[in-house]
């Protein structure tokens, strides 16, 4: 057996623990990705939590209605003690009685089935409402995430433009001192410095606003810093209008809920048509008594039939209301489908336009970059003036802003189409 010296092991153990702690401490938190942000927002959003609770409530309601289709038993019992006077011969008699009744209503299959169908459609409507809440949070979080991406990249562009404008102004001053360019060139350079400084201030404010919006969706402190994962380029969406509309009509929460409401209205119509049905109930009664003038025990099996003779026209009015509600639900379904179709087709047009704009602005940015590079080279060679460089810088700055905006407009358009078709692009 090998023995270890505890006096030597203790320092080694302390050193090992310290190394482990340092290893964990050196692990920097991972940047927040778009999917992680959406997951956090869905977990924290109260509207989604409320919609989930409503679905659970509707599931319990379906179970309740299904239970009404099964046989139900009720028990009633009575125990009594009685005193009575007998006329001939005159005497006082005391006796006890115990009676038990078992009732079994016979379920009305048509009425109970209609209630179950109605409850199931209400569950489908609740699930559609939950899906709508989830898709809304996903879209708003994606939009806020993209807007923060856009704002931070816009701030980087504004900072680079400001730094470049300051360098150009300083270089212009040196050229003026050397007598290479006229003094008037400095004014234009200084104007561009002031303009870029104002643009930088606006860009920083846009970052603050975008950060607060995203933190609000994540249920965090509004000023909490966020480290976002780098923006990634997205491929173009290859989808036809027909397939996108078909997917939306099948998966869109608006269309699904409207269809469920129509089916629930039809089930309600079937239910109220059974309001004047006969009701049947079986009863089993057993009684025991010590009364000498009655049976000592008595068992009775009976069938009770209940039929509403008149209800003052209530049933006919209920049927009339149910039919009107069914027609209203049909109209709402048509309106929902039309709205979904229109929204999807418009979203596809927006997406197509944003894809073309992103391609065009990217090409413009590259051309402007090359133009600025050539203008700077000509300026360094003494072939052009400061104004030519400043003009090229202005064009390049604007092209970068346009390209940045186009890229993120495209990302938002994709997220909007995804929301409209029910969460998955066909």
C-alpha angles and dihedrals in degrees: 000000000000119000124203126214106242091203089062096041095054097063090044091052091049090050091049092051091049091052091049092050091049090050092053092043092052091059105099118211113266118249115260113257125208093250091050091050091051091049092051092048092050091049093050103036112109094206091059091047091050092049091051090052090051090053090052089050091052091049089056090048091054090052089049093053092046088053089057089064092060127080113277126198130199128188128208126183134185130189119184141171117211137190121200139173120232115211101207114061091012110240144135115247126194123194140164130225132198121188131179127187128192114198124195116182111205108234118241101235095200095047095042092046091052090051091051092049091049092049092049092052090048087054090052089050090051090050089051090052089051091050090049090052091048093048091047092052091045092052096044091047092047090048093049091046092051091045090055089049089050094046094049093048089046089053091050090051092047091049092050091048091049093049091047092049091052091049090049091050092050091048090048090054090053091050091049090051088051091049094241098120134025120265091242090072090070092063093057091047091050091049090055090049090054092046093050091047090055090046090052091052090051091048092052090050090050089054091052092050093047091048092052092049093052093044089051091055090048090050091239132133107287094236096044111129118244127202106206127199113249117276115259129207115249125218120241116269111247104199134129123230091241095055093044092050092046091051091048094050089051101041107022111114091222093057094041093050093047090051091048091049090053093051090047090052090051090050090050090053090053090049096053091047087064093052092103096045121127115264119217129197133177119215130190116191129183122184133182126189141169091215106128091208094060141047111292088224133004131189119195130185114192143172117218120202121194122193125174106230096190135354102181093254095301095130095050091050091049090053090049091051091047092053091049090050089050092053090047090052090051090053091047090052092052090048092049093049092048092049091048092050092049093046093050094048091049091047090052090051090049090048092049091050093047092050091052091045092050091051093047096046091047089054091046091051091053092048091048091049092053091046091053091048091053092045090052091049091050090048092050088051091052094244098117139031132249090260092064091054093045092051091050090048091052092051092047092048093052092045091053091051091048093048091047092051093046093052093053094041086058092051091051091047090054091050091050093052090047090054093049096051093051104266103306126078109227 
